[in-house]
């Protein structure tokens, strides 16, 4: 049933994600830690941009990292059960 929803079976999707992370690790070999540090700083900058609408870092990280994924999961589960 999940395969119909996203077009891939769960094992295929898992293998694809493992492949993506493996490619990143190989491409950034020797500099992977630096790449992770840069990615972390960019994610911090993204969350701090929400100050414009009155959210501080904690509020924006909770909304972006907890509430949004929960809403996505609820929508996907609802779509899966409705099909």
PyMOL Python script that loads the backbone (N, CA, C, O; Angstrom):
from pymol import cmd

cmd.read_pdbstr("""\
ATOM      1  N   UNK A   1       0.813  -1.189   0.000  1.00  0.00           N
ATOM      2  CA  UNK A   1       0.000   0.000   0.000  1.00  0.00           C
ATOM      3  C   UNK A   1       0.865   1.265   0.000  1.00  0.00           C
ATOM      4  O   UNK A   1       0.561   2.218  -0.717  1.00  0.00           O
ATOM      5  N   UNK A   2       1.936   1.281   0.795  1.00  0.00           N
ATOM      6  CA  UNK A   2       2.808   2.450   0.839  1.00  0.00           C
ATOM      7  C   UNK A   2       3.518   2.647  -0.485  1.00  0.00           C
ATOM      8  O   UNK A   2       3.821   3.775  -0.873  1.00  0.00           O
ATOM      9  N   UNK A   3       3.784   1.548  -1.180  1.00  0.00           N
ATOM     10  CA  UNK A   3       4.445   1.656  -2.473  1.00  0.00           C
ATOM     11  C   UNK A   3       3.600   2.415  -3.477  1.00  0.00           C
ATOM     12  O   UNK A   3       4.139   3.143  -4.310  1.00  0.00           O
ATOM     13  N   UNK A   4       2.288   2.262  -3.415  1.00  0.00           N
ATOM     14  CA  UNK A   4       1.394   2.993  -4.303  1.00  0.00           C
ATOM     15  C   UNK A   4       1.426   4.485  -4.008  1.00  0.00           C
ATOM     16  O   UNK A   4       1.342   5.308  -4.919  1.00  0.00           O
ATOM     17  N   UNK A   5       1.547   4.827  -2.736  1.00  0.00           N
ATOM     18  CA  UNK A   5       1.478   6.221  -2.329  1.00  0.00           C
ATOM     19  C   UNK A   5       2.678   7.019  -2.820  1.00  0.00           C
ATOM     20  O   UNK A   5       2.510   8.122  -3.340  1.00  0.00           O
ATOM     21  N   UNK A   6       3.875   6.486  -2.665  1.00  0.00           N
ATOM     22  CA  UNK A   6       5.074   7.241  -3.029  1.00  0.00           C
ATOM     23  C   UNK A   6       5.770   6.705  -4.268  1.00  0.00           C
ATOM     24  O   UNK A   6       6.745   7.302  -4.723  1.00  0.00           O
ATOM     25  N   UNK A   7       5.308   5.613  -4.818  1.00  0.00           N
ATOM     26  CA  UNK A   7       5.901   5.085  -6.035  1.00  0.00           C
ATOM     27  C   UNK A   7       7.122   4.210  -5.804  1.00  0.00           C
ATOM     28  O   UNK A   7       7.659   3.642  -6.755  1.00  0.00           O
ATOM     29  N   UNK A   8       7.561   4.093  -4.585  1.00  0.00           N
ATOM     30  CA  UNK A   8       8.711   3.257  -4.239  1.00  0.00           C
ATOM     31  C   UNK A   8       8.344   2.401  -3.039  1.00  0.00           C
ATOM     32  O   UNK A   8       7.558   2.805  -2.182  1.00  0.00           O
ATOM     33  N   UNK A   9       8.921   1.222  -2.996  1.00  0.00           N
ATOM     34  CA  UNK A   9       8.729   0.414  -1.796  1.00  0.00           C
ATOM     35  C   UNK A   9       9.666   0.931  -0.713  1.00  0.00           C
ATOM     36  O   UNK A   9      10.650   1.607  -1.014  1.00  0.00           O
ATOM     37  N   UNK A  10       9.376   0.624   0.522  1.00  0.00           N
ATOM     38  CA  UNK A  10      10.192   1.108   1.640  1.00  0.00           C
ATOM     39  C   UNK A  10      11.651   0.661   1.507  1.00  0.00           C
ATOM     40  O   UNK A  10      12.545   1.484   1.708  1.00  0.00           O
ATOM     41  N   UNK A  11      11.935  -0.619   1.174  1.00  0.00           N
ATOM     42  CA  UNK A  11      13.348  -0.990   1.007  1.00  0.00           C
ATOM     43  C   UNK A  11      14.039  -0.202  -0.104  1.00  0.00           C
ATOM     44  O   UNK A  11      15.208   0.156   0.031  1.00  0.00           O
ATOM     45  N   UNK A  12      13.334   0.069  -1.195  1.00  0.00           N
ATOM     46  CA  UNK A  12      13.935   0.841  -2.286  1.00  0.00           C
ATOM     47  C   UNK A  12      14.242   2.260  -1.838  1.00  0.00           C
ATOM     48  O   UNK A  12      15.303   2.796  -2.157  1.00  0.00           O
ATOM     49  N   UNK A  13      13.333   2.866  -1.109  1.00  0.00           N
ATOM     50  CA  UNK A  13      13.542   4.218  -0.617  1.00  0.00           C
ATOM     51  C   UNK A  13      14.702   4.256   0.374  1.00  0.00           C
ATOM     52  O   UNK A  13      15.523   5.173   0.336  1.00  0.00           O
ATOM     53  N   UNK A  14      14.771   3.272   1.249  1.00  0.00           N
ATOM     54  CA  UNK A  14      15.869   3.195   2.216  1.00  0.00           C
ATOM     55  C   UNK A  14      17.200   3.059   1.499  1.00  0.00           C
ATOM     56  O   UNK A  14      18.163   3.745   1.843  1.00  0.00           O
ATOM     57  N   UNK A  15      17.264   2.185   0.511  1.00  0.00           N
ATOM     58  CA  UNK A  15      18.500   2.010  -0.261  1.00  0.00           C
ATOM     59  C   UNK A  15      18.876   3.288  -1.004  1.00  0.00           C
ATOM     60  O   UNK A  15      20.056   3.624  -1.106  1.00  0.00           O
ATOM     61  N   UNK A  16      17.879   3.998  -1.521  1.00  0.00           N
ATOM     62  CA  UNK A  16      18.160   5.253  -2.215  1.00  0.00           C
ATOM     63  C   UNK A  16      18.752   6.285  -1.256  1.00  0.00           C
ATOM     64  O   UNK A  16      19.707   6.979  -1.604  1.00  0.00           O
ATOM     65  N   UNK A  17      18.191   6.387  -0.052  1.00  0.00           N
ATOM     66  CA  UNK A  17      18.725   7.339   0.929  1.00  0.00           C
ATOM     67  C   UNK A  17      20.129   6.950   1.390  1.00  0.00           C
ATOM     68  O   UNK A  17      20.986   7.813   1.577  1.00  0.00           O
ATOM     69  N   UNK A  18      20.358   5.667   1.570  1.00  0.00           N
ATOM     70  CA  UNK A  18      21.712   5.204   1.924  1.00  0.00           C
ATOM     71  C   UNK A  18      22.687   5.554   0.807  1.00  0.00           C
ATOM     72  O   UNK A  18      23.817   5.970   1.065  1.00  0.00           O
ATOM     73  N   UNK A  19      22.245   5.384  -0.424  1.00  0.00           N
ATOM     74  CA  UNK A  19      23.084   5.729  -1.573  1.00  0.00           C
ATOM     75  C   UNK A  19      23.427   7.207  -1.626  1.00  0.00           C
ATOM     76  O   UNK A  19      24.563   7.580  -1.922  1.00  0.00           O
ATOM     77  N   UNK A  20      22.439   8.045  -1.338  1.00  0.00           N
ATOM     78  CA  UNK A  20      22.677   9.492  -1.346  1.00  0.00           C
ATOM     79  C   UNK A  20      23.704   9.867  -0.284  1.00  0.00           C
ATOM     80  O   UNK A  20      24.646  10.608  -0.566  1.00  0.00           O
ATOM     81  N   UNK A  21      23.529   9.359   0.940  1.00  0.00           N
ATOM     82  CA  UNK A  21      24.476   9.682   2.015  1.00  0.00           C
ATOM     83  C   UNK A  21      25.858   9.101   1.743  1.00  0.00           C
ATOM     84  O   UNK A  21      26.867   9.709   2.101  1.00  0.00           O
ATOM     85  N   UNK A  22      25.912   7.940   1.117  1.00  0.00           N
ATOM     86  CA  UNK A  22      27.208   7.362   0.759  1.00  0.00           C
ATOM     87  C   UNK A  22      27.910   8.238  -0.272  1.00  0.00           C
ATOM     88  O   UNK A  22      29.115   8.471  -0.170  1.00  0.00           O
ATOM     89  N   UNK A  23      27.170   8.720  -1.259  1.00  0.00           N
ATOM     90  CA  UNK A  23      27.758   9.603  -2.276  1.00  0.00           C
ATOM     91  C   UNK A  23      28.273  10.899  -1.650  1.00  0.00           C
ATOM     92  O   UNK A  23      29.351  11.378  -2.003  1.00  0.00           O
ATOM     93  N   UNK A  24      27.507  11.458  -0.730  1.00  0.00           N
ATOM     94  CA  UNK A  24      27.958  12.678  -0.047  1.00  0.00           C
ATOM     95  C   UNK A  24      29.219  12.400   0.741  1.00  0.00           C
ATOM     96  O   UNK A  24      30.165  13.187   0.694  1.00  0.00           O
ATOM     97  N   UNK A  25      29.249  11.284   1.472  1.00  0.00           N
ATOM     98  CA  UNK A  25      30.421  10.950   2.288  1.00  0.00           C
ATOM     99  C   UNK A  25      31.653  10.732   1.416  1.00  0.00           C
ATOM    100  O   UNK A  25      32.747  11.164   1.777  1.00  0.00           O
ATOM    101  N   UNK A  26      31.489  10.067   0.272  1.00  0.00           N
ATOM    102  CA  UNK A  26      32.627   9.829  -0.616  1.00  0.00           C
ATOM    103  C   UNK A  26      33.082  11.131  -1.250  1.00  0.00           C
ATOM    104  O   UNK A  26      34.282  11.390  -1.341  1.00  0.00           O
ATOM    105  N   UNK A  27      32.132  11.957  -1.691  1.00  0.00           N
ATOM    106  CA  UNK A  27      32.487  13.227  -2.332  1.00  0.00           C
ATOM    107  C   UNK A  27      33.184  14.174  -1.359  1.00  0.00           C
ATOM    108  O   UNK A  27      34.050  14.953  -1.759  1.00  0.00           O
ATOM    109  N   UNK A  28      32.817  14.109  -0.116  1.00  0.00           N
ATOM    110  CA  UNK A  28      33.380  15.020   0.895  1.00  0.00           C
ATOM    111  C   UNK A  28      34.433  14.326   1.755  1.00  0.00           C
ATOM    112  O   UNK A  28      34.745  14.797   2.849  1.00  0.00           O
ATOM    113  N   UNK A  29      34.980  13.218   1.275  1.00  0.00           N
ATOM    114  CA  UNK A  29      35.959  12.443   2.041  1.00  0.00           C
ATOM    115  C   UNK A  29      37.087  13.349   2.533  1.00  0.00           C
ATOM    116  O   UNK A  29      37.674  14.109   1.763  1.00  0.00           O
ATOM    117  N   UNK A  30      37.369  13.256   3.798  1.00  0.00           N
ATOM    118  CA  UNK A  30      38.406  14.084   4.395  1.00  0.00           C
ATOM    119  C   UNK A  30      37.899  15.447   4.823  1.00  0.00           C
ATOM    120  O   UNK A  30      38.525  16.115   5.645  1.00  0.00           O
ATOM    121  N   UNK A  31      36.762  15.865   4.267  1.00  0.00           N
ATOM    122  CA  UNK A  31      36.185  17.156   4.611  1.00  0.00           C
ATOM    123  C   UNK A  31      34.754  16.999   5.088  1.00  0.00           C
ATOM    124  O   UNK A  31      34.021  17.985   5.173  1.00  0.00           O
ATOM    125  N   UNK A  32      34.347  15.788   5.398  1.00  0.00           N
ATOM    126  CA  UNK A  32      32.957  15.543   5.769  1.00  0.00           C
ATOM    127  C   UNK A  32      32.569  16.301   7.033  1.00  0.00           C
ATOM    128  O   UNK A  32      31.463  16.833   7.123  1.00  0.00           O
ATOM    129  N   UNK A  33      33.468  16.352   8.005  1.00  0.00           N
ATOM    130  CA  UNK A  33      33.172  17.089   9.243  1.00  0.00           C
ATOM    131  C   UNK A  33      32.984  18.572   8.952  1.00  0.00           C
ATOM    132  O   UNK A  33      32.083  19.206   9.502  1.00  0.00           O
ATOM    133  N   UNK A  34      33.826  19.124   8.092  1.00  0.00           N
ATOM    134  CA  UNK A  34      33.681  20.529   7.715  1.00  0.00           C
ATOM    135  C   UNK A  34      32.351  20.759   7.002  1.00  0.00           C
ATOM    136  O   UNK A  34      31.675  21.759   7.243  1.00  0.00           O
ATOM    137  N   UNK A  35      31.982  19.830   6.127  1.00  0.00           N
ATOM    138  CA  UNK A  35      30.718  19.938   5.406  1.00  0.00           C
ATOM    139  C   UNK A  35      29.548  19.919   6.388  1.00  0.00           C
ATOM    140  O   UNK A  35      28.602  20.693   6.244  1.00  0.00           O
ATOM    141  N   UNK A  36      29.611  19.036   7.384  1.00  0.00           N
ATOM    142  CA  UNK A  36      28.551  18.959   8.402  1.00  0.00           C
ATOM    143  C   UNK A  36      28.477  20.242   9.215  1.00  0.00           C
ATOM    144  O   UNK A  36      27.388  20.726   9.523  1.00  0.00           O
ATOM    145  N   UNK A  37      29.640  20.794   9.563  1.00  0.00           N
ATOM    146  CA  UNK A  37      29.652  22.047  10.323  1.00  0.00           C
ATOM    147  C   UNK A  37      29.029  23.187   9.515  1.00  0.00           C
ATOM    148  O   UNK A  37      28.259  23.983  10.053  1.00  0.00           O
ATOM    149  N   UNK A  38      29.361  23.264   8.229  1.00  0.00           N
ATOM    150  CA  UNK A  38      28.782  24.299   7.366  1.00  0.00           C
ATOM    151  C   UNK A  38      27.270  24.099   7.243  1.00  0.00           C
ATOM    152  O   UNK A  38      26.507  25.062   7.312  1.00  0.00           O
ATOM    153  N   UNK A  39      26.839  22.846   7.059  1.00  0.00           N
ATOM    154  CA  UNK A  39      25.404  22.563   6.956  1.00  0.00           C
ATOM    155  C   UNK A  39      24.682  22.954   8.249  1.00  0.00           C
ATOM    156  O   UNK A  39      23.570  23.479   8.198  1.00  0.00           O
ATOM    157  N   UNK A  40      25.299  22.704   9.398  1.00  0.00           N
ATOM    158  CA  UNK A  40      24.692  23.068  10.679  1.00  0.00           C
ATOM    159  C   UNK A  40      24.553  24.580  10.811  1.00  0.00           C
ATOM    160  O   UNK A  40      23.513  25.076  11.244  1.00  0.00           O
ATOM    161  N   UNK A  41      25.604  25.316  10.437  1.00  0.00           N
ATOM    162  CA  UNK A  41      25.553  26.781  10.520  1.00  0.00           C
ATOM    163  C   UNK A  41      24.474  27.322   9.584  1.00  0.00           C
ATOM    164  O   UNK A  41      23.752  28.253   9.941  1.00  0.00           O
ATOM    165  N   UNK A  42      24.361  26.743   8.389  1.00  0.00           N
ATOM    166  CA  UNK A  42      23.322  27.194   7.452  1.00  0.00           C
ATOM    167  C   UNK A  42      21.925  26.905   8.003  1.00  0.00           C
ATOM    168  O   UNK A  42      21.010  27.707   7.814  1.00  0.00           O
ATOM    169  N   UNK A  43      21.752  25.775   8.678  1.00  0.00           N
ATOM    170  CA  UNK A  43      20.446  25.477   9.257  1.00  0.00           C
ATOM    171  C   UNK A  43      20.139  26.428  10.424  1.00  0.00           C
ATOM    172  O   UNK A  43      18.989  26.817  10.627  1.00  0.00           O
ATOM    173  N   UNK A  44      21.163  26.794  11.179  1.00  0.00           N
ATOM    174  CA  UNK A  44      20.972  27.791  12.236  1.00  0.00           C
ATOM    175  C   UNK A  44      20.544  29.128  11.638  1.00  0.00           C
ATOM    176  O   UNK A  44      19.622  29.776  12.132  1.00  0.00           O
ATOM    177  N   UNK A  45      21.226  29.529  10.567  1.00  0.00           N
ATOM    178  CA  UNK A  45      20.875  30.794   9.906  1.00  0.00           C
ATOM    179  C   UNK A  45      19.438  30.763   9.405  1.00  0.00           C
ATOM    180  O   UNK A  45      18.712  31.750   9.523  1.00  0.00           O
ATOM    181  N   UNK A  46      19.025  29.623   8.844  1.00  0.00           N
ATOM    182  CA  UNK A  46      17.654  29.478   8.360  1.00  0.00           C
ATOM    183  C   UNK A  46      16.657  29.663   9.499  1.00  0.00           C
ATOM    184  O   UNK A  46      15.669  30.382   9.351  1.00  0.00           O
ATOM    185  N   UNK A  47      16.914  29.016  10.635  1.00  0.00           N
ATOM    186  CA  UNK A  47      15.999  29.122  11.773  1.00  0.00           C
ATOM    187  C   UNK A  47      15.993  30.528  12.367  1.00  0.00           C
ATOM    188  O   UNK A  47      14.961  30.993  12.851  1.00  0.00           O
ATOM    189  N   UNK A  48      17.131  31.202  12.333  1.00  0.00           N
ATOM    190  CA  UNK A  48      17.197  32.559  12.882  1.00  0.00           C
ATOM    191  C   UNK A  48      16.480  33.572  12.001  1.00  0.00           C
ATOM    192  O   UNK A  48      16.128  34.652  12.475  1.00  0.00           O
ATOM    193  N   UNK A  49      16.255  33.251  10.728  1.00  0.00           N
ATOM    194  CA  UNK A  49      15.529  34.163   9.835  1.00  0.00           C
ATOM    195  C   UNK A  49      14.073  34.331  10.248  1.00  0.00           C
ATOM    196  O   UNK A  49      13.428  35.304   9.856  1.00  0.00           O
ATOM    197  N   UNK A  50      13.556  33.411  11.023  1.00  0.00           N
ATOM    198  CA  UNK A  50      12.173  33.502  11.462  1.00  0.00           C
ATOM    199  C   UNK A  50      11.979  34.571  12.531  1.00  0.00           C
ATOM    200  O   UNK A  50      10.853  34.797  12.975  1.00  0.00           O
ATOM    201  N   UNK A  51      13.044  35.226  12.949  1.00  0.00           N
ATOM    202  CA  UNK A  51      12.917  36.346  13.893  1.00  0.00           C
ATOM    203  C   UNK A  51      12.074  37.461  13.300  1.00  0.00           C
ATOM    204  O   UNK A  51      11.444  38.233  14.023  1.00  0.00           O
ATOM    205  N   UNK A  52      12.070  37.538  11.967  1.00  0.00           N
ATOM    206  CA  UNK A  52      11.286  38.580  11.282  1.00  0.00           C
ATOM    207  C   UNK A  52       9.804  38.490  11.612  1.00  0.00           C
ATOM    208  O   UNK A  52       9.102  39.501  11.631  1.00  0.00           O
ATOM    209  N   UNK A  53       9.327  37.270  11.872  1.00  0.00           N
ATOM    210  CA  UNK A  53       7.903  37.117  12.185  1.00  0.00           C
ATOM    211  C   UNK A  53       7.671  36.888  13.676  1.00  0.00           C
ATOM    212  O   UNK A  53       6.573  36.514  14.088  1.00  0.00           O
ATOM    213  N   UNK A  54       8.709  37.115  14.483  1.00  0.00           N
ATOM    214  CA  UNK A  54       8.548  37.071  15.927  1.00  0.00           C
ATOM    215  C   UNK A  54       8.902  35.753  16.586  1.00  0.00           C
ATOM    216  O   UNK A  54       8.669  35.587  17.783  1.00  0.00           O
ATOM    217  N   UNK A  55       9.461  34.805  15.836  1.00  0.00           N
ATOM    218  CA  UNK A  55       9.851  33.527  16.420  1.00  0.00           C
ATOM    219  C   UNK A  55      11.326  33.585  16.795  1.00  0.00           C
ATOM    220  O   UNK A  55      12.149  34.033  15.995  1.00  0.00           O
ATOM    221  N   UNK A  56      11.669  33.142  17.990  1.00  0.00           N
ATOM    222  CA  UNK A  56      13.087  33.024  18.323  1.00  0.00           C
ATOM    223  C   UNK A  56      13.606  31.674  17.829  1.00  0.00           C
ATOM    224  O   UNK A  56      12.857  30.913  17.217  1.00  0.00           O
ATOM    225  N   UNK A  57      14.865  31.372  18.086  1.00  0.00           N
ATOM    226  CA  UNK A  57      15.501  30.147  17.584  1.00  0.00           C
ATOM    227  C   UNK A  57      14.792  28.898  18.092  1.00  0.00           C
ATOM    228  O   UNK A  57      14.570  27.956  17.332  1.00  0.00           O
ATOM    229  N   UNK A  58      14.440  28.887  19.366  1.00  0.00           N
ATOM    230  CA  UNK A  58      13.804  27.702  19.954  1.00  0.00           C
ATOM    231  C   UNK A  58      12.425  27.472  19.350  1.00  0.00           C
ATOM    232  O   UNK A  58      12.092  26.352  18.962  1.00  0.00           O
ATOM    233  N   UNK A  59      11.630  28.522  19.269  1.00  0.00           N
ATOM    234  CA  UNK A  59      10.281  28.392  18.719  1.00  0.00           C
ATOM    235  C   UNK A  59      10.344  27.941  17.262  1.00  0.00           C
ATOM    236  O   UNK A  59       9.627  27.022  16.864  1.00  0.00           O
ATOM    237  N   UNK A  60      11.192  28.580  16.473  1.00  0.00           N
ATOM    238  CA  UNK A  60      11.274  28.207  15.060  1.00  0.00           C
ATOM    239  C   UNK A  60      11.792  26.788  14.880  1.00  0.00           C
ATOM    240  O   UNK A  60      11.332  26.083  13.982  1.00  0.00           O
ATOM    241  N   UNK A  61      12.738  26.347  15.709  1.00  0.00           N
ATOM    242  CA  UNK A  61      13.237  24.979  15.563  1.00  0.00           C
ATOM    243  C   UNK A  61      12.184  23.955  15.965  1.00  0.00           C
ATOM    244  O   UNK A  61      12.104  22.887  15.357  1.00  0.00           O
ATOM    245  N   UNK A  62      11.377  24.256  16.974  1.00  0.00           N
ATOM    246  CA  UNK A  62      10.308  23.333  17.362  1.00  0.00           C
ATOM    247  C   UNK A  62       9.262  23.246  16.257  1.00  0.00           C
ATOM    248  O   UNK A  62       8.805  22.156  15.914  1.00  0.00           O
ATOM    249  N   UNK A  63       8.887  24.387  15.705  1.00  0.00           N
ATOM    250  CA  UNK A  63       7.874  24.374  14.650  1.00  0.00           C
ATOM    251  C   UNK A  63       8.390  23.672  13.400  1.00  0.00           C
ATOM    252  O   UNK A  63       7.698  22.823  12.839  1.00  0.00           O
ATOM    253  N   UNK A  64       9.590  24.014  12.960  1.00  0.00           N
ATOM    254  CA  UNK A  64      10.141  23.449  11.724  1.00  0.00           C
ATOM    255  C   UNK A  64      10.539  21.979  11.911  1.00  0.00           C
ATOM    256  O   UNK A  64      10.328  21.166  11.011  1.00  0.00           O
ATOM    257  N   UNK A  65      11.103  21.637  13.050  1.00  0.00           N
ATOM    258  CA  UNK A  65      11.658  20.287  13.242  1.00  0.00           C
ATOM    259  C   UNK A  65      10.711  19.309  13.925  1.00  0.00           C
ATOM    260  O   UNK A  65      10.960  18.104  13.891  1.00  0.00           O
ATOM    261  N   UNK A  66       9.628  19.791  14.547  1.00  0.00           N
ATOM    262  CA  UNK A  66       8.694  18.897  15.233  1.00  0.00           C
ATOM    263  C   UNK A  66       7.289  19.002  14.642  1.00  0.00           C
ATOM    264  O   UNK A  66       6.709  17.995  14.234  1.00  0.00           O
ATOM    265  N   UNK A  67       6.750  20.201  14.596  1.00  0.00           N
ATOM    266  CA  UNK A  67       5.364  20.373  14.175  1.00  0.00           C
ATOM    267  C   UNK A  67       5.189  20.055  12.688  1.00  0.00           C
ATOM    268  O   UNK A  67       4.278  19.313  12.321  1.00  0.00           O
ATOM    269  N   UNK A  68       6.041  20.601  11.838  1.00  0.00           N
ATOM    270  CA  UNK A  68       5.910  20.354  10.392  1.00  0.00           C
ATOM    271  C   UNK A  68       6.047  18.865  10.068  1.00  0.00           C
ATOM    272  O   UNK A  68       5.203  18.338   9.344  1.00  0.00           O
ATOM    273  N   UNK A  69       7.079  18.154  10.572  1.00  0.00           N
ATOM    274  CA  UNK A  69       7.126  16.717  10.290  1.00  0.00           C
ATOM    275  C   UNK A  69       5.913  15.951  10.815  1.00  0.00           C
ATOM    276  O   UNK A  69       5.454  15.013  10.164  1.00  0.00           O
ATOM    277  N   UNK A  70       5.383  16.336  11.986  1.00  0.00           N
ATOM    278  CA  UNK A  70       4.179  15.681  12.494  1.00  0.00           C
ATOM    279  C   UNK A  70       2.999  15.879  11.548  1.00  0.00           C
ATOM    280  O   UNK A  70       2.245  14.942  11.287  1.00  0.00           O
ATOM    281  N   UNK A  71       2.841  17.085  11.042  1.00  0.00           N
ATOM    282  CA  UNK A  71       1.766  17.347  10.092  1.00  0.00           C
ATOM    283  C   UNK A  71       1.941  16.537   8.807  1.00  0.00           C
ATOM    284  O   UNK A  71       0.967  16.035   8.245  1.00  0.00           O
ATOM    285  N   UNK A  72       3.185  16.414   8.350  1.00  0.00           N
ATOM    286  CA  UNK A  72       3.453  15.612   7.155  1.00  0.00           C
ATOM    287  C   UNK A  72       3.110  14.150   7.423  1.00  0.00           C
ATOM    288  O   UNK A  72       2.470  13.504   6.593  1.00  0.00           O
ATOM    289  N   UNK A  73       3.528  13.625   8.568  1.00  0.00           N
ATOM    290  CA  UNK A  73       3.207  12.237   8.912  1.00  0.00           C
ATOM    291  C   UNK A  73       1.700  12.019   8.998  1.00  0.00           C
ATOM    292  O   UNK A  73       1.189  11.020   8.493  1.00  0.00           O
ATOM    293  N   UNK A  74       0.996  12.937   9.625  1.00  0.00           N
ATOM    294  CA  UNK A  74      -0.464  12.808   9.738  1.00  0.00           C
ATOM    295  C   UNK A  74      -1.085  12.806   8.345  1.00  0.00           C
ATOM    296  O   UNK A  74      -1.967  11.994   8.065  1.00  0.00           O
ATOM    297  N   UNK A  75      -0.640  13.699   7.472  1.00  0.00           N
ATOM    298  CA  UNK A  75      -1.187  13.749   6.114  1.00  0.00           C
ATOM    299  C   UNK A  75      -0.880  12.464   5.344  1.00  0.00           C
ATOM    300  O   UNK A  75      -1.738  11.957   4.622  1.00  0.00           O
ATOM    301  N   UNK A  76       0.328  11.939   5.491  1.00  0.00           N
ATOM    302  CA  UNK A  76       0.692  10.706   4.788  1.00  0.00           C
ATOM    303  C   UNK A  76      -0.086   9.510   5.326  1.00  0.00           C
ATOM    304  O   UNK A  76      -0.542   8.666   4.555  1.00  0.00           O
ATOM    305  N   UNK A  77      -0.236   9.438   6.636  1.00  0.00           N
ATOM    306  CA  UNK A  77      -1.011   8.324   7.224  1.00  0.00           C
ATOM    307  C   UNK A  77      -2.465   8.423   6.807  1.00  0.00           C
ATOM    308  O   UNK A  77      -3.088   7.413   6.481  1.00  0.00           O
ATOM    309  N   UNK A  78      -3.015   9.639   6.813  1.00  0.00           N
ATOM    310  CA  UNK A  78      -4.390   9.823   6.372  1.00  0.00           C
ATOM    311  C   UNK A  78      -4.556   9.409   4.915  1.00  0.00           C
ATOM    312  O   UNK A  78      -5.531   8.740   4.570  1.00  0.00           O
ATOM    313  N   UNK A  79      -3.602   9.804   4.045  1.00  0.00           N
ATOM    314  CA  UNK A  79      -3.673   9.445   2.632  1.00  0.00           C
ATOM    315  C   UNK A  79      -3.530   7.931   2.455  1.00  0.00           C
ATOM    316  O   UNK A  79      -4.173   7.335   1.591  1.00  0.00           O
ATOM    317  N   UNK A  80      -2.691   7.327   3.272  1.00  0.00           N
ATOM    318  CA  UNK A  80      -2.498   5.888   3.184  1.00  0.00           C
ATOM    319  C   UNK A  80      -3.746   5.136   3.613  1.00  0.00           C
ATOM    320  O   UNK A  80      -4.128   4.154   2.977  1.00  0.00           O
ATOM    321  N   UNK A  81      -4.380   5.583   4.677  1.00  0.00           N
ATOM    322  CA  UNK A  81      -5.594   4.929   5.157  1.00  0.00           C
ATOM    323  C   UNK A  81      -6.798   5.201   4.254  1.00  0.00           C
ATOM    324  O   UNK A  81      -7.710   4.380   4.164  1.00  0.00           O
ATOM    325  N   UNK A  82      -6.795   6.355   3.588  1.00  0.00           N
ATOM    326  CA  UNK A  82      -7.907   6.700   2.718  1.00  0.00           C
ATOM    327  C   UNK A  82      -7.848   5.955   1.387  1.00  0.00           C
ATOM    328  O   UNK A  82      -8.859   5.849   0.691  1.00  0.00           O
ATOM    329  N   UNK A  83      -6.672   5.439   1.027  1.00  0.00           N
ATOM    330  CA  UNK A  83      -6.560   4.759  -0.284  1.00  0.00           C
ATOM    331  C   UNK A  83      -6.958   3.311  -0.205  1.00  0.00           C
ATOM    332  O   UNK A  83      -6.920   2.604  -1.212  1.00  0.00           O
TER     333      UNK A  83
END
""", "prot")
cmd.dss("prot")
cmd.show_as("cartoon", "prot")
cmd.util.cbc("prot")
cmd.orient("prot")
